[in-house]
Amino acid sequence: MDRTRKIRLISNSFYNAGLERAKRRDLTGAVEYLKKCLNLNKYHIDARNLLGLIYYEMGEVSEALVQWVISMNFKEQDNRADYYLDQIQRKQDRLDQASATIQKYNQALLQAQTGSDDLATLQLTRVVEANPRFVKAHLLLALLHISHEDYTKAGKSLYKVLKIDKNNPKANWYMEIVKEHTGKADIERRKLKNAFSHRQMQDDDVIMPPTYKENTGLQSVLNIGAGLLLGAAVIFFLVMPAKIKQANNAHTQEMLQYNEQLNQKNEEIDSLNESIETSKKDKEEAENKLDTMLNSNDSVLNQYAKLVKMLQAYRNNNLAEAVTYYEGFDPSLFTDETVVSIANGVKQDIETNGYQTLEDLAYTMWSAGRMAEALADYQTCLAIRPANPKVIFSMGMIYRAQGETDKAVEMFTQIVTQYADSEQADKARQQLAELAPDNQQAAVPGQSIISQGETAADETAAGSGAETQAAQ
């Protein structure tokens, strides 16, 4: 048997073991076997797709997306990962919610590390409400409850984790701690001991005393009566005075403790009232930072979503659609080497082959009177190639057509000051002269602006033949 076939067989055995554990909901064990399978054979599509499903089941959506994107890169046709990615794309709110829960979890983790346990607990409670299957959030919440000796709430969180992943090692470890402090461990040990102690008593175990004799009914009644009287006398003369004294002493001690606790609580209330305003300000600052993080375009999940959309457009041979998603795309945010390689390839192709397509599309939108879409496309062009006076001049003409004179002057001024040697510099000076307060003219949207001085027609004559016909 050659080495390649032997490695393939071992890889398949790891995949089968991982699949068997996933069926038994031993997700942690399944992940370990699937990773071993992929270490031996990274092209094992079924193992990679199953690993993505397990990550998704445990609430780690970003890790699932990584595995499915890599799987689609290895095999584009008849790949189940295409269905999973399509389902996530159709439900954008699910992707946004997953991104928000991950951001909140990271924020709670940072708060827990810096000692803000109360804020971390509140944040994690919201996370598990939004995503009840987020295993890491449940584990961190249980750990915070254990640190505050709230073992009942910790047990509830751990129970939810074990329903998702039966053999999660951290959950089992934390559960042992909870059982030790709640008494359930002793109960389980006693049940286990009783389960193995069912030896029946034999006749030889009962030894009859030699002086044993049956009591008559009257003698039994007298013995019971005498025992009751003796017990009542002992209780009245010996036990009751000691119990009364002990109760009085305990009551006095309790009153002293209550007074001391009351004084301490009053001091704590005064201290808390002083810090309430500071806590409110800190909360507002934290919420503002959290909103900024959630709405930021630099989110890793947003970058994955852009990459998925661009790859889908490539599969449909629609380069024009792919370049529309390029704005804000940053491959440096990815950590997986395979994903980084794919993202850099897409970036390079768009910047070389897709740029002219995007510029032609922007001009088409402009000619059709769809100014907002044309501006968006031109803005993406500048994101790819910032030093392009031709695009800047076209944006200035569109702003002028829309009556936004200040923005138009800004565009023309940028050409005159930064690109004085370009072909558009003289045209920009002419536009600035026309927009001067002494001879300012009314801007007419559409073709009327293009016809004034034939400036736009002259500018577009340097472009493609299709652009020249549109200007005429």
Buried (B, 14 or more C-beta within 10 A) or exposed (E): EEEEEEEBEBBBBBBEBBBEBBEEBBBBBBBBBBEBBBEBBEEBBBBBBBBBBBBBBBBBBBBBBBBBBBBBBBBEEEBBBBEBBEEBBEEEEBBBBBBBBBBBBEBBBEBBEEEBBEBBBBBBBBBBEBBEBBBBBBBBBBBBBBEEEBBEBBBBBBBBBBEBBBBBEBBBEBBEBBBEBBEBBEEEEEEEEEEEEEEEEEEEEEEEEEEEEEEEEEEEEEEEEEEEEEEEEEEEEEEEEEEEEEEEEEEEEEEEEEEEEEEEEEEEEEEEEEEEEEEEEEEEEBEEEBEEBBEEEEBBBBBBBBBBBBBBBBEEEEBBBBBBBBBEBBBEBBEBEBBBBBBEEBBEBBBEEBBEBBBBBBBBBBBEEBBEBBBBBBEBBBBBEEEBBBBBBBBBBBBBBBEBEEBBBBBBBBBBEEBEEBEBBBBBBBBBEBBEEEEEEEBBEEEEBBEBEEBBBBBBBEBBEEBEEBBE
